[in-house]
Amino acid sequence: MDNIGGEQGLYRPDSYFNKLEDAGWVELEDKRLGHVQFFEKEGTVIAIEIHEDTFDIHEMNKDAKY
């Protein structure tokens, strides 16, 4: 994606994140770590790592410490 992240990955793609929330994903704002943001839905937690012009999505292990 173009024009997301910025040099330090701090600018999230709001249109994509709005679609996540519309689909029932809830942001775990207290877990946010700079350019990594966490969402939960039905017991599944994902981490979205934002970079300049890209982002990665990781499903967290059930016993992961984050």
C-alpha contacts under 8 A as a table, 3 or more apart, distances in Angstrom:
res1	aa1	res2	aa2	distance
1	M	4	I	6.60
1	M	53	D	5.07
1	M	54	T	5.68
2	D	53	D	4.85
2	D	54	T	7.63
3	N	6	G	7.06
3	N	52	E	7.52
3	N	53	D	5.73
4	I	9	G	7.55
4	I	11	Y	5.88
4	I	12	R	6.05
4	I	13	P	5.69
4	I	51	H	7.61
4	I	52	E	5.98
4	I	53	D	4.98
4	I	54	T	7.08
5	G	8	Q	6.64
5	G	9	G	3.82
5	G	10	L	5.32
5	G	11	Y	4.31
5	G	12	R	5.67
5	G	13	P	7.45
5	G	50	I	5.75
5	G	51	H	5.10
5	G	52	E	4.38
5	G	53	D	5.92
5	G	54	T	7.24
6	G	9	G	5.15
6	G	10	L	6.30
6	G	11	Y	5.91
6	G	51	H	7.23
6	G	52	E	4.97
6	G	53	D	7.38
7	E	10	L	7.83
7	E	51	H	7.48
7	E	52	E	5.50
8	Q	35	H	7.38
8	Q	51	H	6.80
8	Q	52	E	6.88
9	G	12	R	7.46
9	G	35	H	5.22
9	G	50	I	4.99
9	G	51	H	4.28
9	G	52	E	5.42
10	L	34	G	6.60
10	L	35	H	5.16
10	L	50	I	7.07
10	L	51	H	7.84
11	Y	50	I	7.78
12	R	17	F	7.71
12	R	50	I	6.77
13	P	16	Y	5.56
13	P	17	F	6.35
14	D	17	F	4.96
14	D	18	N	5.93
15	S	18	N	5.16
15	S	19	K	6.45
16	Y	19	K	5.18
16	Y	20	L	6.47
17	F	20	L	4.99
17	F	21	E	6.35
18	N	21	E	5.12
18	N	22	D	6.14
19	K	22	D	4.90
19	K	23	A	6.19
20	L	23	A	5.12
20	L	24	G	6.60
20	L	25	W	5.42
20	L	26	V	7.98
21	E	24	G	5.13
21	E	25	W	4.78
21	E	26	V	6.04
21	E	27	E	7.76
22	D	25	W	7.28
24	G	41	K	6.41
25	W	39	F	5.86
25	W	40	E	5.48
25	W	41	K	4.91
26	V	39	F	5.21
26	V	40	E	5.26
26	V	41	K	6.43
27	E	37	Q	7.48
27	E	38	F	5.85
27	E	39	F	4.25
27	E	40	E	6.49
28	L	31	K	5.55
28	L	32	R	6.95
28	L	37	Q	7.47
28	L	38	F	5.40
28	L	39	F	5.48
28	L	40	E	6.99
29	E	32	R	5.38
29	E	37	Q	7.42
29	E	38	F	7.28
31	K	37	Q	7.12
31	K	38	F	6.52
31	K	66	Y	6.99
32	R	35	H	7.74
32	R	36	V	5.98
32	R	37	Q	4.76
32	R	38	F	6.35
33	L	36	V	5.10
33	L	37	Q	6.45
34	G	37	Q	7.63
35	H	49	E	5.82
35	H	50	I	5.34
35	H	51	H	7.34
36	V	47	A	6.40
36	V	48	I	5.51
36	V	49	E	4.39
36	V	50	I	6.31
37	Q	47	A	5.61
37	Q	48	I	5.23
37	Q	49	E	6.58
38	F	45	V	6.76
38	F	46	I	5.61
38	F	47	A	4.47
38	F	48	I	6.24
39	F	45	V	5.59
39	F	46	I	5.37
39	F	47	A	6.57
40	E	43	G	6.43
40	E	44	T	5.47
40	E	45	V	4.36
40	E	46	I	6.44
41	K	44	T	5.32
41	K	45	V	6.64
44	T	59	E	7.41
44	T	60	M	7.47
44	T	62	K	7.73
45	V	59	E	6.07
45	V	60	M	5.53
46	I	57	I	6.64
46	I	58	H	5.46
46	I	59	E	4.40
46	I	60	M	5.56
47	A	57	I	5.72
47	A	58	H	5.12
47	A	59	E	6.38
47	A	60	M	6.86
48	I	55	F	6.65
48	I	56	D	5.64
48	I	57	I	4.59
48	I	58	H	6.47
49	E	55	F	5.46
49	E	56	D	5.12
49	E	57	I	6.43
50	I	54	T	6.33
50	I	55	F	4.32
50	I	56	D	6.58
51	H	54	T	5.18
51	H	55	F	5.49
52	E	55	F	7.88
60	M	64	A	6.40
61	N	64	A	5.16
